[in-house]
């Protein structure tokens, strides 16, 4: 795919953010859309946001659990960028109107103490780079109509990123086995899902290593202070105005997101 065509697709997605009107699946309109094209389109949007003043605050890994891969019909992870404007304070009323088709998913967020750059990052190096972990809710969203996404669709759409809510307390990796950290997800006090950290590629640490090495091959590193969302431990649930969503992780604490008009 030539660069002007990539730029046109990036512009279409940026317009969907502005208009709040989702677009038809990109893979239908552009049958030749490759994963390399999709990541290039993602980067074009990120550069647009940076030019407008946004800062890169971290990265997210998506589609890491069997539940999420089944839900969206894909067979491998992807990644996207988190900007500073995507973060919401816990219990703050999040305007549902800021999103097109929001869903929530519980994750164990890493906060980095020092830079981490691949390729060649090992599990031990990743562990040494982590300051602490936090319970988190990722608010995924799609600029693709009705969530009819293939892998290239979601990659181009910044891995369906929308927002992030971080809970507490901060927990050192020495204080918990992330693989065994069970999670319950409630929407409006009704149980909506259960899972455990091991659903994320066997361990969220595996996801962190995958991300560092994958973006490292593209010349990008993770920086100290950045947040990494390694992937959801349950299937994503739809959310809207008036909803309250809480994820509780054994040994890690809980996080709550509230949605307003």
N, C-alpha and C positions, 0 to 999 in steps of 0.2 A: 504494500500500500504506500502511495506517495505521500509526502509530508502535507501538502495542501488538503488532501482527503482526511488525514488524521486531524488536522486543525479544524476542518469543517465538523467532524464528529464531536470533537471537544467542545466546539461552540454550541452544538445542539444540546449537549448535556448541561452546559452552563446556563443556557436559556431555560432549561427545565427547572433548575434551581430558582431562577428569577420568576418564572411564570407560575410555578407550582403545578405545572401540567406535565405529567410523565410522557415519555416518548415510546414509540414502538421498539421492540427488540432490535438491537443493533445488528445482531447476527442474522436477522431476517433481511434487513435493508442492505447489509454488506456481507454477503456470504463468504467472502474471502478474508474476513477479519481474523487475524492471527492473534495469539497471546502476546507476541512481541508488539504488534500494533496496539493492542489494548493497553499494555503498560505505558507505551509512548503517549497515548491519548490521556491516560491518567496523569502523567507528568505535566502535560500541557495545561491541564486544569490547575494543578498544584502551583505551577509557575504564575498562572493568572491570579490565584489567591494571594501568593506572596507579593506580587506586584501591587496588590491592593492593601498590603500591610500585614497579612497573616504570617504567623510564625509556625514552623513545624514543631509540634509538641510531642510527637511520638509516631508510632506505627501500630497497625492492627493486622493480625493474621485472621483470615476467615476460612470457613469451610474445613475446619480441622477435625470435627467429630463425625462419626458415622451418622448421627441424627441430622446434622446440618447438611451433610452431603446427600443423604436421602431426600431431605426436604427440598433441595434445590437441584437435584439430579446431576451432580458433578462428582468427580472422583479424585480431586486433588486440592490442596490449599491454595490460597492466594493472599496477597497483602495489599494494604492501602495506607494512606497517610492520615495522621491526626493533626489537625491544626488547633491553635489555642482557642479559637472561637467555637470549637465543638464541645468544650468541657462545661458542664453544669454542676452547680453546687448541690449536694445532697439535700433533699426536702424542698429545694427551690421549685417553684411552679414553672414547669417547662412548657412553653406554648406549643401545643400540638400542631398549630397552624404553621410552625416553622418547618414541618416535615410534609412529605407527600404521602408515604405509605409506611409509617413507622412500626417497627417491631422491637422488642426488648429481648436481650439474652444475657445470662449471667456469666461472668468471666473472672479469672484471677489475674489481676493486673500486676505487671512488674514495673518497678521504678528503678532506674539504673543509677548506680553510684559513680560509674565511670564509663568511658566509651567502649563500644564493642563493635568490631568491624571484621567481617569475613573477606574472602572465603577462608576456610580452615578453622573456624571457631569450634572449640570442643565444649562438651557439657561442663567440664570443670571451669573453663574460662568464662562461660556464661554465668555459672553460679557466682563466681568471684566478682562479676560486674554488677550483680543485683544488690541494691540497697535494702529493699523490702518489697513485700507484696501487699496488695489491698483487694478486698472484695469490690467488684465493679459491675455495673450494668452498661453494656453497650447498646446504644439506640441505633439499630441499623435502619437504613432507608434505601429506597430504590427510585431512581429517576426513570426506570424502565416500567412500562405499564403492566400492572397486575403481577409484578414480580416474575414475569415470564423471562427468566434470565438463564443464559448459558454461562460457562466460565468466562468467555471473552467479554460478555455483557457486563458482568459484575466487576471484572478487573478494570475495564474502561471507566466504569462508574465509581472509581475509587474504592473498590471492594465493598460497595453498598454501605459506605460509612455515613453516619448521621450525627451521633453525639455520644458522650461518655459521662457517666456519673460514678465518682469514686466514693467508697465508704471507708470503714476503718474497723479496728485500729491497724496501724502498720505492723507487719509481722515479719521477722527475719526468717530466712529460709531454714535456719537451724531449728525453728520452732514448729515446723509442720511438714508432713509428707504430702506434697501437692497432689500426688497421684491418688491418695486416699481421702482427700478433702471432699466430703459429701456436700451437696447443695440442694436446697429446696427453693423453688421459685413460686411466689404467690402474686396473683393479680387481684386486687380488691379483696384481700384476705382469703381467697380461694386458691388452693393448691393448683398450680398450672404446669409444673414440671419438676423433675428430680434428675440429678446427675452427680458426677464426681469428676475431679480433676483428671483422672485417668482417661476420660473420654476424649481428651485433647491430645491426639497423636500418642497416646500412652502416658504422656506427662506434659504439662504446660512447658516444662523446660525444653523438651524436644522441639516445641513450636518456636521458642525463643532462639534456639540454635538454628533452626531452619530459616528463620527470618534473617538473622545476622549474616548467614552465609549466602542466602539468595540475593539480598540487596547489596551485599558486599561484592558480588560478581558484577553488579552494575555500578560499582564505584561509590556506593553510599554506605555510611556507617551510622550506627546508633550512638547517640550522645548522652553524656551524663545528665541526669535529671529528666530524661525523656520517659514517657510511659509506653509500655508495650502491652497490647491486649492480645493474648495468645490464641483465643478462640473460645467459643461457647461450650459449656458443659451440658446444655440441654438444647432442644429445638427452640427456635425463636417464637415468641408469642406476639400477636398484634396488640397495639396499645393506641389509646386515643384520649381526647379531652375527658377529664374527670377520673382517669384511672390512676391507681397507686400500685406500683410494682416493687416488691421487696425480694432480694436474693439473700439467703442466709447460708454461709459456708461454715462447716464444722472446723473449729480451730482458727478461723480467720475473721469472724464477725459478720456483719451484714451491711447492706446498702439499699437505700430506698430512693426511688424516683417518682415524682408526682407530676401529673400532666394537667395543665389548665387549658383554657380556651385559646 
